[in-house]
Structures are given as structure tokens and as C-alpha cells.
Amino acid sequence: MTRVVVGLDTSCYTTSVAAVTVEGEVVASCRRLLPVRQGERGLRQSEALFIHVRQLPERLEELAHAIRGMEIAAVCVSRRPRDEEESYMPVFHAGDAQGRGLAAMLGVPCFASTHQRGHIAAAMVDSGIAPGPLLALHLSGGTTELLALWGEELTLLGGTLDLHAGQLVDRVGVALGLPFPAGPHLETLALAGQAEALLPVNMADGGLRCHFSGAESQAQRWIAAGAMPKENVAREVYDLLARTVARMLCAGAETTGIRQALLAGGVASSPLFRELVTARIAKRDRGLRVCFGKPEYSGDNAVGIALIGAARYRRMKENEE
């Protein structure tokens, strides 16, 4: 009988559950975006938590159908956004509670990890990343952080000092009349537009940190004044993101000596963004190898959490022998 580990992740954007075999092969991924009213730029934590409570049973029922006939060996949950002890968001209580209850009823272990580690683990699947140290850039609506991963040690190197990359995309997209989250819709506009690098890159700390708030303000002024076609505003945003990310990755490589980077998070799922970043890195540092996760594992999902749980389960069993 196939044995699986179930992962649960309840972020500010998506209700996600997944299953992988104890050996680490992905079996199923079931997720659903949290609904946001037109014109809004997100949800309050209390609203998002309530929606997770409603949506989680449906996702678990969907997953149960996908793993019928398999044995659940363990459960793993994302308990907080990042590794830091003070990192906290109420939305993660929904998945944590369901996961702990499921594990207790089944009499199996329940492991805990973080949303950020889940993103990195999921992005590694079929990414081409080589064994060894790597730079990890987590780009989403709630995080823009550059990290170094040495084995299990995750070290923060830099990131944004104000808005996150996903916030820039969403705020500009909503101002243009697009639904939230705005990424795929803004990218569609950007593909029809032209950029002239009119949004200046604003870096700090030797290129390890960045600012996006000034760019958002300028884009909002363009939109309010009708001074630029929507397509060009969108393209300027993606062009800025690519230039900023390229500088940050090169600074991280110079600081650490690490020569490979993995980009994770919803922003990194954009084909246009990937193309622009790859071209920029090729111009700045041809020796820096940049990898991306599969698009379906770049946005919020529970696959990485399940993979972390499977690795923890294997280590637990090895220690018991």
C-alpha cells in the first residue's frame, strides 16, 4: 500500500492541501484562492481565517478522493509565515488546527514548518537546482526576501524595506481595474506593452535590499493622470521587478560566494518575469545559475509543506532503527 504525507497551508491568498509519498513523490495538490471583492486589495486576517475554515473541508475531501486506497503516514502544517519566533499570522491557525486534529485521529505524527520553507521546498521540484548551498528569493504579496540556504540553515540576507513585490503588482493592478490578486491579469497587459525603464531601481545595503514604494507612487500618478497606456504601465512594473531582482541576486552571490539561485513565490510564477530576470542576469553575471520552480508550485501551495513532512518522517524512521 502506498504511504503518503499530507500537507496543509493556509496563507493570506490560498487554501491548500497536498499529498506526497513518504519517498517524496508528489501525488496530489488541491488548492483554492480566497475570494476578494472587486476593487479590494486583499482580506483582513479575520475574514481570511473564516474563509479557510469554510474551504478546508472541501479541499480535504478533494484530496481524500485523490489518495483513496493509500495510507496516511504523517501530516505536516505551515504554522507561521517564517522561521522567526515572532513571525505570526492568524490565518495559519486554520491549517494547523485541521492538521493536528487529523493526525491525532489517525494516530500519526504531525510535523510543523513555515510557509516560507514550504515555498522553497515546492520550488525545488523539477527546478534543476543542484545539491549544495543556494540563494533563495521569495517573492510574493506578503514576502520579498533574499535568503541563503546551507543544508537546513536558512539565513536572511536582504529583501524589501517597504512594499513587497506582490504588493506592487497587486496595487498597480487594482488601480488599473484588474481583479485581485492581479498578477496574471497585469502580466497579460504587460505582454502588449513597452517599457523604457522609467521606474528607477532603488537599492540599499550594497544591493541586498530594495524599495518599491516610490515606484508604486509613480505608477499611481501615471494611472490617475491617464499619462500612459495601461499596457505600458504594466510593462514598466515588470521591467522594474526584473532589474531589481537581478541586482539583488548578484549582490547575494557576491556576498556569499553561492553560484546558484532559486526563485519562489507567486511573482516568480510569471513567464514574463522569468524571461526578463533571466535576460538581466545573463548580462550582469553569466556565472550565476538561476532556477525557477514549476509554475504550479511557485504560487501558494501545500506541496512543499508535504515534502518537508516526508523528509521529517524519513529521518524519524531512520532514527528509530
Summary of the structure (lengths in Angstrom):
residues: 321
radius of gyration: 19.7
end to end distance: 21.2
largest distance: 68.7
contacts: 1186
relative contact order: 0.18
helix: 46%
strand: 23%
